Amino acid sequence: MEGSVIYRVKTTEGVRLFAKLEFDLTYGEVIASSTVAGTHLPSSVPLIELSREWAEAAAEEVLIAVLNAA
């Protein structure tokens, strides 16, 4: 199946959108992308090799980029 999952990074009040982290599945590859400038996301990975660590590494990069921008 193809599709995507999107996570939005907001303030605790949920008022302002700081960033978006998106995971897309296309042709058996999972790709991470973000709206945050300066984010160094991990390379795409075949679905069969997808791990929790890979997804957490992408989320950490977005969080670090958001903190650095603040």
GIFEN-V848243 format. One line per field, one symbol per residue. ss: DSSP state (a for helix, b for strand, c for the rest). phi: phi as a letter, one per 40 degrees, with the letter a starting at -180 (. if undefined). burial: # if it has 16 or more other C-alpha atoms within 10 Angstrom, else .. Layout:
ss=???
phi=???
burial=???
This chain:
ss=ccbbbbbbbbccccccbbbbbbbbbbccbbbbbbccccccccccbbaaaccaaaaaaaaaaaaaaaaaac
phi=.biabbbbcbcccgcbccabbbbbbafgbbbcaacccgcbcccdbcdcbcbccccccccccccccccccc
burial=........#........########....#####.#..###..##........##..##.###.##....
